[in-house]
Amino acid sequence: LQNLVSQLELLDEKLSHEYVHQKLLRSLSPEWNTHAVVWRNKADLDTMNMDDLYNNLKVYEPEVKRMSSCHTSKWGLVRNTCPKA
């Protein structure tokens, strides 16, 4: 995404940090909805650079993967128990 933004800037298409970050957050899979909503409402989203946003989201990746795997079985059925963190 950062590469695409850089290429657009070379063509004099300026995109705000907030616009790009909102696009990134909306593109995340449904498992990320809770975190995406929180980050979309952060006051400093417009001043944060892409690497900072990525690194902040990366922290939550194990939790999102764990929650995703505990809610859906390989047959798409909802499970009643989840492993403890």
Backbone bond lengths (Angstrom), bond angles and torsions (degrees), N, CA, C in turn:
res aa  C-N    CA-C-N  psi(-1)  N-CA   C-N-CA  omega(-1)  CA-C   N-CA-C  phi
1 L - - - 1.452 - - 1.528 110.48 -
2 Q 1.313 116.09 -43.36 1.464 119.51 179.41 1.519 110.74 -61.09
3 N 1.318 117.09 -37.31 1.456 121.36 178.43 1.529 110.40 -63.01
4 L 1.312 116.71 -42.67 1.459 121.62 178.69 1.529 110.88 -63.42
5 V 1.314 116.62 -43.82 1.464 121.32 178.34 1.527 109.98 -61.47
6 S 1.312 116.85 -42.32 1.470 120.97 179.12 1.527 111.23 -62.75
7 Q 1.321 116.53 -40.57 1.461 120.05 178.52 1.525 111.25 -65.95
8 L 1.319 117.17 -38.73 1.461 120.37 176.80 1.523 111.12 -64.40
9 E 1.327 116.65 -38.49 1.463 120.42 178.45 1.527 111.17 -64.43
10 L 1.326 117.58 -33.94 1.460 120.63 175.98 1.525 111.23 -63.35
11 L 1.322 116.03 -26.72 1.464 121.65 178.18 1.526 111.78 -93.84
12 D 1.327 116.03 16.78 1.471 123.61 -179.39 1.523 113.48 62.93
13 E 1.305 116.93 27.60 1.470 122.11 172.32 1.517 107.12 -99.45
14 K 1.301 116.91 105.06 1.465 121.37 -177.95 1.527 109.88 -94.08
15 L 1.312 116.27 127.17 1.462 122.63 177.02 1.521 108.07 -117.54
16 S 1.312 116.39 135.09 1.466 119.33 179.14 1.525 109.99 -70.92
17 H 1.316 115.73 154.72 1.469 120.35 176.38 1.523 109.78 -57.56
18 E 1.308 115.94 -43.47 1.462 119.61 -177.85 1.526 111.07 -61.80
19 Y 1.318 118.10 -42.91 1.464 121.77 179.53 1.531 110.85 -60.18
20 V 1.313 116.43 -47.73 1.468 121.19 -179.30 1.524 110.52 -64.81
21 H 1.322 116.96 -42.42 1.464 120.46 -179.91 1.525 111.28 -65.41
22 Q 1.332 116.87 -40.29 1.464 120.02 177.84 1.530 110.10 -61.89
23 K 1.320 116.63 -41.97 1.470 120.68 177.71 1.528 110.86 -61.19
24 L 1.320 116.39 -45.13 1.461 120.85 178.94 1.525 110.49 -60.57
25 L 1.313 117.03 -47.79 1.467 120.80 -177.47 1.525 111.70 -64.87
26 R 1.320 117.61 -35.31 1.470 120.23 177.98 1.527 112.00 -72.94
27 S 1.326 116.90 -20.82 1.465 120.04 -178.25 1.531 113.35 -85.51
28 L 1.327 117.02 -8.87 1.466 120.21 -179.13 1.523 110.87 -67.44
29 S 1.312 116.47 152.19 1.465 121.48 178.97 1.530 110.27 -65.90
30 P 1.331 117.29 160.28 1.469 121.58 -176.59 1.527 114.51 -54.81
31 E 1.316 118.00 -27.84 1.460 120.61 179.28 1.528 111.77 -60.10
32 W 1.308 116.48 -22.79 1.463 122.41 -177.16 1.527 112.88 -93.50
33 N 1.325 118.99 1.55 1.466 121.68 -173.38 1.521 113.69 -51.25
34 T 1.312 117.93 -47.65 1.463 120.53 -177.71 1.522 110.90 -59.42
35 H 1.315 116.52 -47.72 1.462 120.42 -179.14 1.531 110.95 -69.12
36 A 1.326 116.91 -38.10 1.463 120.13 -179.46 1.523 111.25 -63.70
37 V 1.326 117.06 -41.05 1.467 120.24 178.66 1.523 110.39 -62.02
38 V 1.316 116.42 -44.65 1.468 120.30 179.46 1.527 110.11 -60.67
39 W 1.321 117.09 -47.46 1.462 120.24 -176.77 1.519 111.97 -70.24
40 R 1.337 118.00 -33.21 1.471 119.49 177.89 1.517 111.58 -63.60
41 N 1.319 117.48 -24.82 1.460 121.70 -177.85 1.526 113.67 -99.13
42 K 1.313 117.67 6.73 1.469 121.02 178.13 1.534 109.65 -69.02
43 A 1.322 115.27 136.77 1.469 120.73 -178.09 1.527 112.25 -66.66
44 D 1.327 117.68 -32.98 1.467 120.14 -175.47 1.526 113.73 -96.00
45 L 1.317 117.58 16.28 1.462 120.76 -178.75 1.531 111.01 -61.39
46 D 1.319 117.04 -32.68 1.463 120.51 -177.87 1.530 113.56 -73.40
47 T 1.315 117.63 -17.53 1.466 120.29 179.91 1.531 113.05 -105.84
48 M 1.317 116.72 -10.84 1.466 121.59 -178.40 1.530 109.69 -75.79
49 N 1.329 116.76 141.03 1.461 117.82 175.98 1.532 109.63 -87.23
50 M 1.314 115.85 167.33 1.464 122.01 -174.56 1.526 111.80 -60.95
51 D 1.319 117.68 -39.91 1.466 120.56 179.80 1.523 111.47 -62.73
52 D 1.329 116.41 -40.46 1.466 119.78 178.99 1.523 111.20 -64.08
53 L 1.325 116.60 -43.99 1.465 119.87 178.78 1.524 110.04 -62.14
54 Y 1.324 116.77 -46.64 1.462 121.44 179.36 1.530 110.96 -58.30
55 N 1.321 116.51 -47.80 1.467 120.21 -178.77 1.520 111.91 -64.90
56 N 1.317 117.11 -36.57 1.462 120.07 176.81 1.525 111.31 -66.03
57 L 1.319 117.31 -40.09 1.466 120.32 177.99 1.530 111.05 -70.51
58 K 1.313 116.74 -36.55 1.472 122.02 -178.85 1.526 111.41 -57.93
59 V 1.320 116.88 -31.89 1.466 121.85 178.85 1.529 110.59 -59.56
60 Y 1.328 116.89 -34.16 1.462 121.27 -175.99 1.529 113.79 -89.36
61 E 1.322 117.68 -5.29 1.459 120.74 -176.02 1.529 113.73 -55.64
62 P 1.338 120.55 -46.98 1.473 119.16 179.11 1.534 112.34 -60.02
63 E 1.325 116.57 -39.13 1.464 120.30 179.29 1.527 110.81 -65.56
64 V 1.316 117.09 -43.69 1.464 121.22 179.97 1.525 110.07 -64.04
65 K 1.321 117.31 -42.76 1.468 120.70 178.53 1.525 111.13 -63.94
66 R 1.331 116.35 -42.52 1.463 120.24 -179.85 1.526 110.35 -63.73
67 M 1.319 116.78 -47.07 1.459 120.49 -178.61 1.526 111.22 -65.96
68 S 1.305 116.67 -36.65 1.459 120.96 178.85 1.522 110.76 -64.97
69 S 1.323 116.73 -43.78 1.462 120.11 -177.67 1.520 112.15 -73.07
70 C 1.322 118.07 -26.26 1.461 118.80 -177.83 1.520 111.84 -84.77
71 H 1.321 118.37 -18.56 1.461 120.46 -178.26 1.521 113.16 -91.26
72 T 1.306 117.58 -21.25 1.455 119.66 -176.37 1.524 109.89 -133.09
73 S 1.309 115.39 128.57 1.457 119.67 175.90 1.521 108.72 -84.25
74 K 1.312 116.71 177.13 1.461 119.20 -179.63 1.523 112.24 -67.00
75 W 1.337 117.63 -14.57 1.458 121.56 177.22 1.524 111.57 -97.66
76 G 1.330 117.30 4.37 1.449 120.70 178.86 1.515 114.08 84.11
77 L 1.332 116.91 10.87 1.458 120.44 -179.89 1.518 110.18 -89.33
78 V 1.318 116.01 144.73 1.456 120.61 178.85 1.520 108.97 -76.75
79 R 1.312 116.03 133.11 1.461 121.37 178.53 1.521 109.56 -91.99
80 N 1.320 116.33 152.63 1.458 121.42 -179.83 1.514 113.41 -88.22
81 T 1.316 117.87 -22.12 1.462 120.04 -176.92 1.516 110.10 -123.42
82 C 1.305 114.64 149.01 1.459 121.51 177.76 1.516 108.37 -125.81
83 P 1.323 116.84 146.54 1.463 118.69 176.61 1.519 110.24 -65.80
84 K 1.307 115.84 146.28 1.463 121.02 178.33 1.520 109.68 -75.70
85 A 1.321 115.31 145.26 1.471 120.25 179.84 1.513 110.22 -72.88
